[in-house]
Amino acid sequence: MSKSVSCQACRDGAELPFAFSMAFQPIVDIERGRPWAYEALVRGPEGQSAMSILDQVTAETRYRFDQAARVKAIELAGRLFGTDEAKLSINFMPNAVYEPAACIRASLVAAAKVGFARDRLVFEFTENERVDAAHVNRIIEEYRRQGFLTAIDDFGSGYSGLNLLAQYQPDIIKLDMELIRGIAESRARRAIVSGVLATAEALELTVIAEGIETHEELSTLREAGITLFQGYYLARPAFEALPELTLPVVTPLPTAGVARQRLLAVTR
């Protein structure tokens, strides 16, 4: 679909041939014991799985869906968050963004309508989608100019890995759950994560560990210096609602040097 056709569809307000809604899952600041952000996750109109919706998205509807999903997430967050100052993290498709400044307008209108500050919006894209680096850089630069944060989701699972950070730097990287699954018992995984954390520190990037399912995973990554976590161990997504948190007892955060030594320690 050409840029002109897509932009015309946006202006015309063409309806999608399917309905959808959102669930919300917290990204928890373990140090402060409260949500740092909530990620908006696509669901069917009655809470059906994300794939039940994404399987219906075609090349012809991708642009409209990306726009509609952003607006839906912001509108729901405006109603649910209340006085909570947590951020809202929204997934987007870089290949559905034809012109960054133009394609963000609907999101800006929705945010203004519900009183959601721009610096509370985080836009996530996954490295699993093949995208042109120059195009992604234009998106990141425009979103930064607008006051948004950007994040690479599922970091460590896709095509480029660390090469992505040589091409462009978002504000946040989210460690993929497969990279951290069983990390407490795997020296190789701990070594890889240690290297990613050192790179993130040098580039002044925030790191989020996602897909946390056990106390051992959280404790290992906590000792490595990570403070932001997301996963079923803390809270499952809640459909059109904010879920209750399970907050574990945590020890004081170690210094960076001690954290790396602990992360690299061999489990006997």
C-alpha positions as CSV (number, residue, x, y, z in Angstrom):
1,M,0.0,0.0,0.0
2,S,1.4,3.4,-0.9
3,K,2.0,6.2,1.5
4,S,-0.6,8.4,-0.2
5,V,-3.3,5.7,0.0
6,S,-2.5,5.0,3.6
7,C,-2.6,8.6,4.7
8,Q,-5.9,9.1,2.8
9,A,-7.4,6.1,4.7
10,C,-6.3,7.7,8.0
11,R,-7.9,11.0,7.0
12,D,-11.1,9.3,5.9
13,G,-11.3,7.4,9.2
14,A,-11.9,4.1,7.4
15,E,-13.1,1.4,9.8
16,L,-11.3,-1.8,10.4
17,P,-13.1,-5.0,9.5
18,F,-12.7,-6.4,13.0
19,A,-13.0,-5.1,16.6
20,F,-10.3,-5.3,19.3
21,S,-9.4,-4.0,22.7
22,M,-6.4,-4.0,25.1
23,A,-5.1,-5.7,28.3
24,F,-2.6,-4.1,30.5
25,Q,0.5,-5.6,32.2
26,P,2.7,-3.6,34.6
27,I,6.4,-3.0,34.3
28,V,7.3,-2.9,37.9
29,D,10.0,-0.7,39.6
30,I,11.2,-3.2,42.2
31,E,13.1,-0.6,44.1
32,R,10.0,1.6,44.7
33,G,7.5,-1.3,44.8
34,R,5.1,0.1,42.2
35,P,4.4,0.2,38.5
36,W,6.8,2.2,36.4
37,A,4.7,1.7,33.3
38,Y,1.9,-0.5,31.9
39,E,2.2,-2.2,28.6
40,A,-0.9,-2.2,26.4
41,L,-1.4,-5.6,24.8
42,V,-3.8,-6.3,22.0
43,R,-6.8,-8.5,22.7
44,G,-10.0,-9.5,21.1
45,P,-13.2,-7.5,22.0
46,E,-14.0,-10.1,24.7
47,G,-10.4,-10.7,25.8
48,Q,-9.4,-13.2,23.1
49,S,-5.7,-13.7,22.4
50,A,-3.5,-11.2,20.6
51,M,-3.0,-13.7,17.7
52,S,-6.8,-13.8,17.1
53,I,-6.5,-10.2,16.2
54,L,-3.1,-10.0,14.6
55,D,-3.9,-12.9,12.3
56,Q,-6.6,-10.6,10.8
57,V,-4.2,-7.7,10.0
58,T,-3.3,-7.6,6.3
59,A,-1.1,-5.4,4.3
60,E,-4.1,-3.3,3.4
61,T,-5.2,-2.8,7.1
62,R,-1.8,-2.7,8.8
63,Y,-1.6,1.1,8.8
64,R,-5.1,1.6,10.1
65,F,-4.6,-1.1,12.7
66,D,-1.4,0.5,14.0
67,Q,-3.1,3.9,14.3
68,A,-6.2,2.5,15.9
69,A,-4.2,0.4,18.4
70,R,-2.3,3.4,19.6
71,V,-5.4,5.5,20.1
72,K,-7.3,2.6,21.8
73,A,-4.4,2.1,24.3
74,I,-4.2,5.8,25.1
75,E,-8.0,6.2,25.5
76,L,-8.2,3.2,27.9
77,A,-5.1,4.3,29.8
78,G,-6.6,7.8,30.3
79,R,-9.7,6.2,31.8
80,L,-7.9,3.5,34.0
81,F,-4.7,5.3,35.2
82,G,-6.5,8.1,37.1
83,T,-3.9,10.0,39.2
84,D,-1.3,7.2,38.7
85,E,1.8,8.7,37.1
86,A,2.9,5.5,35.5
87,K,3.9,5.5,31.8
88,L,2.0,3.8,29.0
89,S,4.0,1.5,26.7
90,I,2.5,0.9,23.3
91,N,3.7,-1.6,20.6
92,F,3.9,-0.2,17.1
93,M,4.9,-1.5,13.7
94,P,7.8,0.6,12.1
95,N,6.7,-0.7,8.6
96,A,3.3,0.9,9.2
97,V,4.8,4.3,9.9
98,Y,5.0,6.1,6.5
99,E,5.9,9.5,7.8
100,P,6.8,9.8,11.5
101,A,5.5,13.3,12.1
102,A,2.2,12.7,10.2
103,C,1.5,9.2,11.5
104,I,1.8,10.3,15.2
105,R,-1.0,12.9,14.9
106,A,-3.9,10.7,16.0
107,S,-1.9,9.6,19.0
108,L,-1.2,13.2,20.0
109,V,-4.9,14.1,19.6
110,A,-5.9,11.1,21.8
111,A,-3.3,11.9,24.5
112,A,-4.4,15.6,24.6
113,K,-8.0,14.6,24.9
114,V,-7.4,12.4,28.0
115,G,-4.7,14.6,29.5
116,F,-1.9,12.1,29.0
117,A,1.5,13.8,29.0
118,R,3.8,13.0,26.1
119,D,6.7,12.1,28.4
120,R,4.6,9.3,29.8
121,L,4.3,7.6,26.4
122,V,6.7,4.8,25.4
123,F,6.6,3.3,21.9
124,E,8.0,-0.2,21.6
125,F,9.1,-2.0,18.4
126,T,10.4,-5.5,18.1
127,E,13.7,-6.5,16.5
128,N,11.9,-9.5,15.0
129,E,10.5,-7.3,12.3
130,R,12.8,-6.6,9.4
131,V,13.0,-2.9,9.0
132,D,15.2,-0.3,7.3
133,A,17.6,1.2,9.8
134,A,17.4,4.7,8.3
135,H,13.6,4.6,8.6
136,V,13.7,3.5,12.2
137,N,16.2,6.3,13.0
138,R,13.8,8.8,11.5
139,I,11.0,7.4,13.7
140,I,13.2,7.5,16.9
141,E,14.4,11.0,16.2
142,E,10.9,12.3,15.6
143,Y,9.5,10.6,18.6
144,R,12.3,12.0,20.8
145,R,11.6,15.5,19.4
146,Q,8.0,15.0,20.4
147,G,9.0,14.0,23.9
148,F,8.2,10.3,23.7
149,L,10.4,7.4,24.8
150,T,11.2,4.5,22.5
151,A,12.1,0.9,23.3
152,I,13.3,-2.2,21.5
153,D,11.1,-5.1,22.6
154,D,12.3,-8.8,22.7
155,F,15.9,-7.7,22.6
156,G,18.2,-10.7,21.9
157,S,15.6,-12.7,20.0
158,G,15.7,-11.3,16.5
159,Y,17.8,-10.8,13.4
160,S,20.4,-8.2,14.5
161,G,21.0,-8.4,18.2
162,L,23.7,-6.0,19.4
163,N,24.1,-4.7,15.8
164,L,20.8,-2.8,16.3
165,L,22.4,-0.6,19.0
166,A,25.2,0.3,16.6
167,Q,22.6,1.5,14.1
168,Y,20.4,3.4,16.4
169,Q,19.9,4.0,20.1
170,P,16.4,3.9,21.6
171,D,15.9,4.9,25.3
172,I,15.0,1.4,26.5
173,I,15.8,-2.2,25.7
174,K,13.6,-5.0,27.0
175,L,15.5,-8.3,27.4
176,D,13.7,-11.1,25.7
177,M,12.2,-13.8,28.0
178,E,14.0,-16.6,26.2
179,L,17.3,-15.0,27.0
180,I,16.5,-14.9,30.7
181,R,14.6,-18.1,31.1
182,G,16.5,-20.3,33.5
183,I,19.3,-17.7,33.9
184,A,19.9,-18.6,37.6
185,E,21.2,-22.0,36.4
186,S,23.0,-20.9,33.2
187,R,26.4,-19.4,33.2
188,A,26.2,-18.7,29.4
189,R,22.9,-16.7,29.8
190,R,24.4,-14.8,32.7
191,A,27.5,-13.9,30.7
192,I,25.4,-12.7,27.7
193,V,23.1,-10.6,29.9
194,S,26.2,-9.2,31.7
195,G,27.6,-8.0,28.3
196,V,24.2,-6.5,27.3
197,L,24.0,-4.6,30.6
198,A,27.5,-3.2,30.2
199,T,26.7,-2.0,26.7
200,A,23.4,-0.5,28.0
201,E,25.2,1.3,30.8
202,A,27.8,2.7,28.3
203,L,25.0,3.9,26.0
204,E,22.9,5.2,28.9
205,L,19.9,2.9,28.1
206,T,17.3,1.8,30.5
207,V,17.0,-2.0,30.7
208,I,13.7,-3.9,31.4
209,A,13.7,-7.7,32.0
210,E,10.4,-9.1,30.6
211,G,8.8,-12.5,30.9
212,I,9.8,-13.0,34.6
213,E,8.2,-16.2,35.8
214,T,10.2,-17.2,38.9
215,H,11.7,-15.7,42.0
216,E,15.1,-17.1,41.0
217,E,15.0,-15.3,37.6
218,L,14.0,-12.0,39.3
219,S,16.6,-12.4,42.1
220,T,19.5,-13.1,39.6
221,L,18.7,-10.2,37.4
222,R,18.0,-7.9,40.4
223,E,21.5,-8.7,41.7
224,A,22.8,-7.8,38.3
225,G,21.5,-4.3,38.8
226,I,18.2,-4.4,36.9
227,T,15.3,-2.7,38.7
228,L,12.5,-2.8,36.1
229,F,10.7,-6.1,35.6
230,Q,7.7,-7.5,33.8
231,G,6.1,-10.9,33.8
232,Y,3.6,-13.4,35.2
233,Y,5.6,-13.7,38.5
234,L,4.6,-10.1,39.3
235,A,1.2,-9.8,37.5
236,R,-0.7,-11.3,34.6
237,P,-2.3,-8.9,32.0
238,A,-5.7,-7.7,32.9
239,F,-8.3,-7.1,30.2
240,E,-9.3,-3.5,30.1
241,A,-8.1,-3.1,33.7
242,L,-5.0,-2.7,35.8
243,P,-4.0,-5.9,37.6
244,E,-3.1,-6.5,41.2
245,L,0.7,-6.8,41.8
246,T,2.6,-9.5,43.6
247,L,5.6,-7.7,45.1
248,P,8.4,-9.9,46.4
249,V,10.8,-8.9,49.2
250,V,14.1,-7.7,47.6
251,T,17.5,-7.1,49.0
252,P,19.3,-3.7,48.5
253,L,20.7,-3.1,45.0
254,P,24.4,-4.0,44.8
255,T,27.0,-1.7,43.2
256,A,27.6,-2.2,39.5
257,G,30.9,-4.0,39.9
258,V,29.6,-6.4,42.5
259,A,26.5,-7.0,40.4
260,R,28.5,-8.1,37.4
261,Q,30.6,-10.4,39.5
262,R,27.5,-12.1,41.0
263,L,25.9,-12.4,37.5
264,L,29.0,-14.2,36.2
265,A,29.4,-16.5,39.1
266,V,29.3,-20.2,38.3
267,T,26.4,-22.1,39.9
268,R,27.8,-25.2,41.6
